[in-house]
Amino acid sequence: MPEPLKNIFSRALLEPFAAEVRAVWEKFEPQHFLQAVFDVEWESRELKQRVRHISHSLRAHLPPDYPAALEIVVQTTRRYLARHGDKLTFEYTFLPDFVETHGVAEPDHSIPALATLTRWSSAEFAVRPFLLHYPARMHAQMLEWSRHESAMVRRLSSEGIRPRLPWGMGVPALKRDPAPILPILENLKDDPAETVRRSVANNLNDIAKDHPDLVLSIAERWLGHSPETDWVVRHACRGLLKKGNARALAHFGFQQDVKGIVVSDCAHSKQVRIGEQLDFSFWVKNTATSPAQLRLEYGIEYQTISGKPSYKVFKIKEMELMPSQSEHIIRRQRFQDFTTRKHYPGPHRLRILVNGIASAEGIFEVL
C-alpha cells in the first residue's frame, strides 16, 4: 500500500519549519509548538484535519494580535522563497490555511499576504471565503493578480476563482454568473507558464458544466490565436467532448454524422471481480470513399451505492481512418477501488463511442 498522503505532515517537515519561525520571531518556542501539533489525537486525524490542526497550533504560539502573527508567517515564507524561489509545494499548505482559518475578518492584511503565501504553497482554497465575503473586492484583486510578475500569483487568479474548484469551498454566485472570471482568463489565455494555462483550461471546463454555449463561443474566438491557446481550448472542451456535444466536436474536425464507419466484433469480459480488470476489443473500419476523422471513446455505466447508475467516458484515441482501412482496438479498464472511486457488484454496461455516438455496447457483471 502507498504511504498515506497525510503523513507528509511529519516531524521531519515541521521541526525545520519551527526553526524558521524562531529565526523570524525569537519568542517562538518550537518545542511547545511541536508538542501541540503532535498530540494524542494526531495519528487519528485525516489529511485536512491535520492541515487545520497545524494552522490552529501555529496561531496559538504566535502573538495574539493577528496582523503581527500574520507578518511572522509571511516573513517565514519569504525566507523559503529567498532560498528556493517560487514553488507549488503541497506540504506547506497549512500556511495559506492559517489565513483562511484566522484572517477572513482582516481582509486588508490577509489578502496581500495571500499573494506572498501562494508563491510557496497555493492559496487557491484560502481565497474562497474571501470571494464569498468580499466578492467585488476579490474580483478586482484577482483581475489585478492575473497581471502579476509571479506565475504562481497569476495561477491563483484563475485557480482560486474556478466555479467548481475540487475540494474547495463553493462560491454559488460564480456558478450562476461567471462574468467576473472571463477578463481574468482573457489575460491568461496564452500565459508563458504551462501551469497557468492549465488552470485556465480547468476553469473553462468548470464553466462549461453550467454554461456550455458560453465556453464554445470563447473557443471559437480563441482557436488559432496561438499554439498555447489552442491547447487551452482543447483541454477546456474535454468535458463537452466526452458528452458528445456536436458543436464542440465540430470545433476539432469531428462530425457526428460521419458516414461509412462500421464498428464490429466487439468482445469483452463477461465478468470482472473488483480489484481486477475488464478486457475488451473491437474493430473499426471506414467503408466510405473518403478519409474520416474519428474520436474513439468508451463509456461505462457503473453501479453505485444509491442504485442510480453513474456513466463515465474514457478517451481511446483520435485518428484519421482512410477508405477501406481497418483498425483493431484493444483496451482494458481497471476495477480497482480507490479513496476517490468505489466499485459495486452488479450488471454494468460498456459502450463504444465514435464521435460521441454509441456504435456498439455490451453487458458485463462485476462480482
Secondary structure, DSSP 8 states (H G I E B T S, - for coil): ----GGGGSSHHHHHHHHHHHHHH-TT--HHHHHHHHS-TTGGG--HHHHHHHHHHHHHHTS-SSHHHHHHHHHHHHHHHHHHH-S---STTTHHHHHHHHH-TT-HHHHHHHHHHHTTTS--TTTTHHHHHHSHHHHHHHHHHHTT-SSHHHHHHHHHTT-TT-TTS---HHHHH--TTTHHHHHHHTT-S-HHHHHHHHHHHHHHHHH-HHHHHHHHHHHTTS-HHHHHHHHHHTHHHHHTT-HHHHHHTT--TT-SSEEEEEEEE-SEE-TTSEEEEEEEEEE-SSS-EEEEEEEEEEE--TTS--EEEEEEEEEEEE-TT-EEEEEEEEE---BTTB----EEEEEEEEETTEEEEEEEEEE-
